């Protein structure tokens, strides 16, 4: 125990002789001997795994079927073996073979038991939802090089003489420094460029043996006035492709001129040190190209000139346009704007009558050659590794301007503390934070985090997180931000735009923790639902506008106990005709939600607030298709069961306060404020919950 005191590279050897002791050597010196196993033969089961519960790096693994002496260990521990030494049964110097189809660590012993590298963590939905993607997914791990230089014998240290060659090498060096007691805080400047890396790190800037008051921030900042991109794409250059013009015949007999190339995935895999075998996203001159789809539409990354009432023709926004009658959605008990697990959702669906929906019985594979028939669409044939592109006039492919996505989730930070990423673009890859406290994202942009079956951005068990001055855009078929079991998060000056391009999925930005603050939030021009801000949260100065989704969800949605002790104020919810404007929902409805200075217009419903003991002041609702303001009686179970528990229904909202509100055309209210003494539905035993007929009373309490 505590044999290793500092983070560094060590040579570890273990020998076991059935007639002798179990001996542990560190850097060739005996440090521990155990005699209680003497006389017991080794377990006959073969070794299949090493490294369980190990947090660190492993290099140069050797296994022997003979007991080596201390002298023999010392003589070869710093030497490369030939592979034919007597008794050597496995030798892994962590070299890769050249076969991208297998992507294995090479065993240089005579037994040649190569090790196939697998994927740790959740699979993309592309690998779980459709048979065509089985064993065809992105592996978010990589074989990393070690850096040596005559000028830097101890490796890169972040100085001008020995700068870090990669962001990952900086993470590793800082981890080593902090574990060795140098925890005074660090500022890492990242110079301009694209960094196609996988950043997986556990226990960065955190040590259970360390006084947490000593933990100072680690800041990774893009150098001022320089563009820094953590990039999930890699260039298709002369070594990996050779574009040629070709003719492609459509089903109607028409021929179109396209470009095609055979992709050399072996070269790409060697470059990024992880296997890649398919195309997941394609960019030409940094412009997103569309995977060939059953229905054609303009590039969804172009700014739209329409809105949900009048969608721009021939765009993704116009494909699911329905009539007012078709848009009517019945209330259901559940709500689908929640924390989805991307790895278990159904495949994508397409219905020619109403556009793209998830899930749907009609499934298709995006990027199939049979659908290639419109400019800026691409298709890929996995059998012959050929990539096809129907180029537009200004985006013709060549050997320098095409990039393909090779990462799914490129940043995983777990059990870490007090880390900031600033002035960095995260492009074509998603992030995952787990158990990471006091994490800050500032002045960052997240683009193309998810697309057609890939993983969205995810956070859990990460308290006191801050997201400031950030943009989330062009994130399709996945959450731009999904956060669970995390308290006291601050979202400030954050823009969500042009996210999700298919109906029926919701994919709302959300926080399923406690006491989050959402301030100066804009959500616009997306197929997502609005905001799921979490229990006891504050939403203020939010503008939610032009959401095309049609689902049992809302512009601002608070379910059950999420309404309790929440505040929503100084916000606008505009022109989302398929959604409720704002809603307190689900049985059993909660209490003590505050709503004031909020406007809901052009939505399906304006305000639909269930529960009791709410305060609703200074709200305005108009131009909503079904209802303007509703403090209804249902889905409440009384004060003992009214905070999210189960129980029998009792009338709700009688103890809610509502004053100084304006409803254009429809008003439903069971609050005592809405009724003159003896006129309420309970006293009169009626089912009339609209007190519109008693204008004098409503006027006296400030309800118009």
Long-range contacts (C-beta under 8 A, 24 or more apart in sequence): 3-31, 3-32, 6-179, 6-180, 7-56, 7-175, 7-176, 7-179, 7-180, 8-176, 9-57, 9-59, 11-77, 11-78, 13-68, 13-73, 13-77, 15-67, 15-68, 16-42, 16-67, 17-67, 18-42, 20-67, 25-70, 25-73, 27-77, 28-70, 28-73, 28-74, 28-77, 29-70, 30-70, 47-90, 55-202, 55-203, 58-94, 59-93, 59-94, 59-146, 60-92, 60-93, 60-94, 61-90, 61-91, 61-92, 61-94, 62-88, 62-90, 62-91, 62-92, 63-88, 63-89, 63-90, 63-91, 64-88, 64-89, 65-89, 81-108, 83-108, 83-109, 83-110, 84-109, 84-110, 94-143, 96-143, 96-270, 96-273, 98-266, 98-270, 100-265, 100-266, 100-269, 100-275, 100-276, 100-277, 101-277, 103-139, 103-269, 103-274, 103-275, 105-143, 117-141, 117-143, 117-275, 121-409, 121-412, 121-432, 122-341, 122-342, 122-343, 122-455, 123-343, 124-342, 124-343, 124-408, 124-453, 124-454, 124-455, 125-342, 125-343, 125-344, 125-345, 125-347, 125-453, 125-454, 125-455, 126-280, 126-452, 126-453, 126-454, 128-343, 128-344, 129-345, 129-346, 129-347, 129-348, 129-453, 130-347, 130-363, 130-365, 130-453, 132-365, 133-365, 133-453, 136-277, 136-278, 136-382, 137-408, 138-276, 138-280, 138-406, 138-407, 138-408, 138-454, 139-274, 139-275, 140-198, 140-200, 140-274, 140-407, 140-408, 140-409, 140-410, 140-412, 141-198, 141-200, 141-274, 142-197, 142-198, 142-272, 142-273, 142-274, 143-273, 143-274, 144-168, 144-273, 145-273, 158-186, 158-188, 164-188, 166-195, 166-197, 167-195, 167-197, 167-199, 167-220, 167-230, 168-197, 168-198, 168-199, 170-220, 171-199, 171-201, 171-204, 174-204, 174-205, 174-218, 175-201, 175-203, 175-204, 178-204, 178-205, 178-207, 179-207, 183-207, 183-210, 183-214, 183-215, 183-216, 184-216, 185-216, 185-217, 185-218, 186-216, 186-217, 186-218, 186-219, 187-219, 187-221, 188-218, 188-219, 188-220, 188-221, 189-221, 189-222, 189-223, 190-220, 190-221, 190-222, 190-223, 190-228, 190-424, 191-223, 191-226, 191-228, 192-222, 192-223, 192-226, 192-227, 192-228, 193-228, 193-229, 194-229, 194-231, 194-233, 195-228, 195-229, 195-230, 195-231, 196-231, 196-232, 196-233, 196-234, 196-272, 196-406, 196-407, 197-230, 197-410, 198-274, 198-407, 198-410, 198-411, 199-230, 199-410, 199-411, 199-412, 199-413, 200-411, 200-412, 201-412, 201-413, 201-414, 201-416, 202-414, 202-415, 202-416, 203-414, 203-415, 203-416, 204-413, 204-416, 204-417, 204-419, 205-416, 205-417, 205-418, 205-419, 206-415, 206-416, 206-417, 212-417, 215-417, 215-418, 216-418, 217-418, 217-419, 217-420, 217-438, 218-418, 218-419, 218-420, 219-419, 219-420, 219-422, 220-419, 220-420, 220-421, 220-422, 220-424, 221-420, 221-421, 221-422, 221-423, 221-424, 222-422, 222-423, 222-424, 224-423, 227-425, 228-423, 228-424, 228-425, 229-424, 229-425, 229-426, 229-427, 230-410, 230-411, 230-424, 230-425, 230-426, 230-427, 230-429, 231-427, 231-428, 231-429, 232-405, 232-406, 232-407, 232-408, 232-410, 232-427, 232-428, 232-429, 232-448, 233-281, 233-283, 233-403, 233-404, 233-405, 233-406, 233-407, 233-427, 233-428, 234-268, 234-271, 234-272, 234-403, 234-404, 234-406, 235-400, 235-402, 235-403, 236-261, 236-263, 236-268, 236-387, 236-397, 236-399, 236-402, 236-403, 236-404, 237-399, 237-400, 238-399, 239-264, 239-267, 240-264, 240-265, 240-267, 240-268, 240-271, 241-387, 241-399, 241-402, 242-399, 243-397, 243-398, 243-399, 243-402, 246-388, 248-372, 248-388, 248-390, 250-373, 251-370, 256-373, 256-390, 258-372, 258-388, 258-389, 258-390, 258-391, 259-388, 259-389, 259-391, 259-396, 259-397, 260-386, 260-387, 260-388, 260-389, 261-386, 261-387, 261-397, 262-384, 262-385, 262-386, 262-387, 263-385, 263-386, 263-387, 263-404, 264-385, 265-385, 268-404, 268-406, 272-406, 274-406, 276-406, 277-382, 278-380, 278-382, 279-367, 279-378, 279-380, 279-387, 279-404, 279-405, 280-404, 280-405, 280-406, 280-408, 280-451, 280-452, 280-454, 281-404, 281-405, 281-428, 281-448, 281-451, 282-378, 282-387, 282-389, 282-402, 282-403, 282-404, 282-405, 283-402, 283-403, 283-404, 283-428, 284-389, 284-391, 284-395, 284-396, 284-397, 284-401, 284-402, 285-394, 285-395, 285-401, 286-403, 287-376, 287-395, 288-448, 288-474, 289-376, 289-377, 289-378, 289-389, 289-395, 290-374, 290-376, 290-377, 290-378, 291-366, 291-367, 291-377, 291-378, 291-379, 291-452, 292-366, 292-367, 292-368, 292-369, 292-370, 292-371, 292-372, 292-373, 292-374, 292-377, 292-378, 292-379, 293-350, 293-364, 293-366, 293-371, 293-377, 294-350, 294-352, 294-364, 294-371, 295-319, 295-350, 295-352, 295-355, 295-356, 296-373, 296-374, 296-377, 297-374, 299-376, 300-474, 300-476, 300-498, 300-501, 301-474, 301-498, 303-525, 304-525, 307-546, 307-575, 308-546, 308-547, 308-548, 308-575, 308-576, 308-577, 308-578, 309-575, 309-577, 309-602, 311-548, 316-356, 316-501, 316-502, 316-527, 317-525, 317-527, 317-548, 319-355, 319-356, 320-354, 320-355, 320-356, 320-357, 320-502, 320-503, 320-527, 320-548, 320-550, 321-355, 322-354, 322-550, 324-625, 326-354, 327-550, 327-577, 327-578, 327-604, 327-625, 328-626, 329-550, 329-551, 329-552, 329-578, 329-604, 331-552, 332-552, 333-586, 333-587, 334-552, 334-586, 335-552, 335-553, 335-557, 335-559, 335-585, 335-586, 336-505, 336-506, 336-551, 336-552, 336-553, 337-506, 337-508, 337-510, 337-529, 337-530, 337-532, 337-551, 337-553, 337-554, 337-557, 338-506, 338-510, 338-512, 338-532, 338-559, 339-482, 339-483, 339-484, 339-510, 339-512, 340-479, 340-482, 340-507, 342-450, 342-454, 342-455, 342-456, 342-458, 342-478, 342-479, 343-455, 347-453, 348-452, 348-453, 348-477, 348-502, 354-503, 355-502, 355-503, 356-501, 356-502, 356-503, 357-502, 357-503, 357-504, 358-477, 358-502, 358-504, 358-505, 359-504, 360-504, 366-452, 405-429, 405-448, 405-451, 408-454, 408-455, 409-455, 413-439, 430-454, 430-455, 430-456, 430-457, 430-458, 430-478, 431-457, 431-458, 432-457, 432-458, 432-459, 433-458, 433-459, 433-460, 433-462, 433-465, 434-459, 434-460, 434-461, 434-462, 435-460, 435-461, 435-462, 436-462, 436-465, 437-462, 437-463, 437-464, 437-465, 438-463, 438-464, 438-465, 439-465, 439-466, 440-465, 440-466, 440-467, 440-468, 441-466, 441-467, 441-468, 441-470, 442-466, 442-467, 442-468, 442-469, 442-470, 443-468, 443-469, 443-470, 444-469, 444-470, 444-471, 445-470, 445-471, 445-473, 446-470, 446-471, 446-472, 446-473, 446-475, 446-480, 447-471, 447-473, 447-474, 447-475, 448-474, 448-475, 448-476, 449-475, 449-478, 449-480, 450-475, 450-476, 450-477, 450-478, 450-479, 451-475, 451-476, 451-477, 451-478, 452-476, 452-477, 453-477, 454-478, 456-480, 456-482, 456-507, 457-481, 457-482, 458-482, 458-483, 459-483, 459-484, 459-486, 460-484, 460-485, 460-486, 461-485, 461-486, 462-486, 462-489, 463-487, 463-488, 463-489, 463-513, 464-488, 464-489, 465-489, 465-490, 466-490, 466-492, 467-491, 467-492, 467-494, 468-492, 468-493, 468-494, 469-493, 469-494, 470-494, 470-495, 471-495, 471-497, 472-496, 472-497, 472-499, 472-509, 473-497, 473-498, 473-499, 474-498, 474-499, 475-499, 475-500, 476-500, 476-501, 476-502, 477-501, 477-502, 477-505, 477-507, 478-507, 479-507, 479-508, 479-509, 479-510, 480-507, 480-509, 480-528, 481-509, 481-510, 481-511, 482-509, 482-510, 483-510, 483-511, 483-512, 483-513, 483-516, 483-534, 484-512, 484-513, 485-512, 485-513, 486-511, 486-512, 486-513, 487-513, 487-514, 487-515, 487-516, 488-513, 488-514, 488-515, 488-516, 489-513, 489-516, 489-517, 489-534, 490-516, 490-517, 490-519, 491-516, 491-517, 491-518, 491-519, 491-521, 492-517, 492-519, 492-520, 493-519, 493-520, 494-518, 494-520, 494-521, 494-522, 495-522, 495-524, 496-521, 496-522, 496-523, 496-524, 496-526, 496-528, 497-522, 497-523, 497-524, 497-525, 497-526, 498-525, 498-526, 499-526, 499-527, 499-528, 500-526, 500-527, 500-528, 500-549, 501-527, 502-527, 503-527, 503-548, 503-549, 503-550, 503-551, 504-549, 504-550, 504-551, 505-549, 505-551, 506-549, 506-551, 506-553, 508-532, 508-553, 508-557, 510-534, 511-537, 518-542, 523-547, 523-555, 529-553, 529-554, 529-555, 529-557, 529-579, 530-554, 530-555, 530-556, 530-557, 530-573, 530-576, 530-579, 531-555, 531-556, 531-557, 532-557, 532-558, 532-559, 532-562, 533-558, 533-562, 533-566, 534-562, 535-561, 535-562, 535-564, 535-565, 535-566, 536-562, 536-564, 536-565, 536-566, 537-562, 537-566, 537-567, 538-566, 538-567, 538-568, 539-566, 539-567, 539-568, 539-569, 539-571, 540-567, 540-568, 540-569, 540-570, 540-571, 541-570, 541-571, 542-571, 542-572, 542-573, 543-571, 543-572, 543-574, 544-571, 544-572, 544-573, 544-574, 544-576, 545-572, 545-573, 545-574, 545-575, 545-576, 546-574, 546-575, 546-576, 547-575, 547-576, 547-578, 547-579, 548-576, 548-578, 549-576, 549-578, 549-579, 550-577, 550-578, 550-579, 551-578, 551-579, 553-579, 553-580, 554-579, 554-580, 554-581, 554-582, 554-583, 554-585, 554-608, 555-579, 555-580, 555-581, 555-582, 555-600, 555-603, 556-581, 556-582, 556-583, 557-582, 557-583, 557-585, 558-583, 558-584, 558-585, 558-590, 558-593, 559-585, 559-586, 560-585, 560-586, 560-587, 560-588, 560-589, 560-590, 560-643, 560-644, 561-590, 561-643, 561-644, 562-590, 562-644, 563-589, 563-590, 563-591, 563-592, 563-593, 563-611, 563-614, 564-590, 564-591, 564-592, 564-593, 564-643, 564-644, 565-592, 565-593, 566-593, 566-594, 567-593, 567-594, 567-595, 568-593, 568-594, 568-595, 568-596, 568-598, 569-594, 569-595, 569-596, 569-597, 569-598, 570-597, 570-598, 571-597, 571-598, 571-599, 572-598, 572-599, 572-601, 573-598, 573-599, 573-600, 573-601, 573-603, 574-599, 574-601, 574-602, 574-603, 575-601, 575-602, 575-603, 576-602, 576-603, 576-604, 577-602, 577-603, 577-604, 577-625, 578-604, 579-603, 579-604, 580-604, 580-605, 580-606, 580-608, 581-605, 581-606, 581-607, 581-621, 581-624, 582-606, 582-607, 582-608, 582-609, 583-607, 583-608, 583-609, 583-610, 584-608, 584-609, 584-610, 584-611, 584-614, 585-610, 585-635, 586-610, 586-635, 586-644, 587-635, 587-636, 587-637, 587-646, 587-649, 588-635, 588-636, 588-637, 588-641, 588-642, 588-643, 588-644, 588-645, 588-646, 588-647, 589-635, 589-636, 589-637, 589-642, 589-652, 590-642, 590-643, 590-644, 591-639, 591-642, 591-643, 595-619, 600-624, 600-628, 605-630, 606-630, 606-663, 608-632, 609-653, 609-656, 610-634, 610-635, 610-636, 610-652, 610-653, 611-635, 611-636, 611-642, 611-652, 611-653, 611-656, 612-636, 612-639, 612-642, 612-652, 612-653, 612-654, 612-655, 612-656, 613-639, 613-655, 613-656, 614-653, 614-656, 614-657, 615-656, 615-657, 616-656, 616-657, 616-658, 616-659, 616-661, 617-657, 617-658, 617-659, 617-660, 617-661, 618-660, 618-661, 619-661, 619-662, 620-661, 620-662, 621-661, 621-662, 621-663, 621-664, 622-662, 622-663, 622-664, 622-665, 623-664, 624-664, 624-666, 626-666, 627-666, 627-668, 628-663, 628-664, 628-665, 628-666, 628-667, 629-658, 629-661, 629-663, 629-666, 629-667, 629-668, 629-669, 630-667, 630-668, 630-669, 631-656, 631-658, 631-668, 631-669, 631-670, 631-671, 631-674, 632-668, 632-670, 632-689, 633-670, 633-689, 651-682, 658-701, 658-703, 659-701, 659-702, 659-703, 660-702, 660-703, 661-702, 661-703, 661-704, 662-704, 663-703, 663-704, 666-690, 667-691, 667-692, 667-703, 669-703, 673-701, 673-703, 674-698, 674-701, 674-703
